[in-house]
Amino acid sequence: MANPDPVAVHDAFILICSIWVFCLKFGFAFVEASKTSPQSVSNILFKNTVDTFVTLVAYWLHGYAFAFGQHNSVIGTKFFLSLDQTNMVHFFFNYVRCTVATTLALGAVNERTEPIGYIMSAYVFSGLVYPLACHWVWDSDGIFHPLSSSYPTQDYAGSGVIFLLGGTAGAVALRVIGQRTGRWSPNFRQREYNPSLMVLGSCLQLVGFLGLVLGSHQQLFEPGEGQLLGLKCLNLLLAAASGGLYSLIIERLQHHYYSLESLLSGAIAGMVAVCAGVDTYIPGIAVLCGATGALFFKAFQFLFVVIKTDDTMNVISAYLTPGAWGLVFAGLFSDQGTLSGNAHVLENNFLIVVILLLWGIAVMYPLLSFFMCIGVLRVPRFMEKQGIDKFRHKLRNPQVNSKSLN
């Protein structure tokens, strides 16, 4: 019997991990649906499904070329339309990473987004904003690639490129679109969450994070690589555990009850933070990273209530902020960071945090402001109150329809 082809085995492993990453995207959709009024659930599921295909078209046409085309450190110029002998496995894995970032980009503004505005915004983000950031950090020619001679950084599984950048676009959308009608008035009725959907979606996200971490692994057949894969999984789950439990304890001390949402969101914040250096941390450092990521999550969640920011999905507090902290933490504690004698990695990780923030704002703010001005980004107030599904979708929640007929 012939020995298996190592390249084929590695490609099959990456494809399986890519499918797991899809769980992260659709897990976010389930959590979003769990926090949405029944009158607008179809709109939420529609936008989280349609951006899967919009992202694929944009990434296939030019996004992958911008991200991994060769020849310069700023933007790629090869592999348009998956031509020029594109590595299809590499394309697919990076496409699903792009879908995760795109889902975050407008996930913070549920119950108030026009489908057409979301579709156009998703195309621009997945076809331009994300690919250039990806090229800078993950392409071998990128100026911030870990092996770059210019500004080497440490972002192994996307704390910055995926979650910080996607969260930045989400923050811009919150600023441009604004809060839900009457959100901070005394008469506003907060939606009752669906705990079953919330737990299902969060657990799917955990599976997706495992896919992100394992799929980013470059080698399978070298000695000790299996143990390294196990260490990455352990680090990720320890960060989730410490983040979730730390967040739960804080909520219990503050409000004297146990919060399922805080437990799940804290775990996600911990995983987001640890992604940047999950391949190099010892387990104790991963625990510290997850706990501090959850601390930032709770601090910013409290801050946004004080300043009246209507981020129902905690995109800023659970994804953007831990993503930024994860890059800083990796600059300190990874085997390429300051404690290992490489202070420039911390400086460069600080720099890429600022650059990703500014890049996301520079493109998405004028784009979304333009869409807002021409009336294709936010639904009218009456539609928001009565439910978007009634006016924009044929398939609606049957329970809502039955109630309206009585």
Salt bridges, closest charged atoms under 4 A:
ASP11 OD1 - HIS10 ND1 3.98
GLU32 OE2 - LYS47 NZ 3.08
ASP51 OD1 - LYS25 NZ 2.30
GLU111 OE1 - ARG180 NH1 3.10
GLU111 OE2 - ARG191 NE 3.02
GLU114 OE2 - ARG392 NH2 2.78
ASP139 OD2 - HIS135 ND1 3.67
GLU225 OE1 - HIS217 NE2 2.61
GLU251 OE2 - HIS255 NE2 3.72
GLU251 OE1 - LYS298 NZ 2.46
GLU261 OE2 - LYS35 NZ 2.72
ASP310 OD2 - ARG112 NH2 3.59
ASP310 OD2 - ARG180 NE 2.81
ASP310 OD1 - ARG183 NE 3.36
GLU384 OE1 - ARG378 NH2 2.78
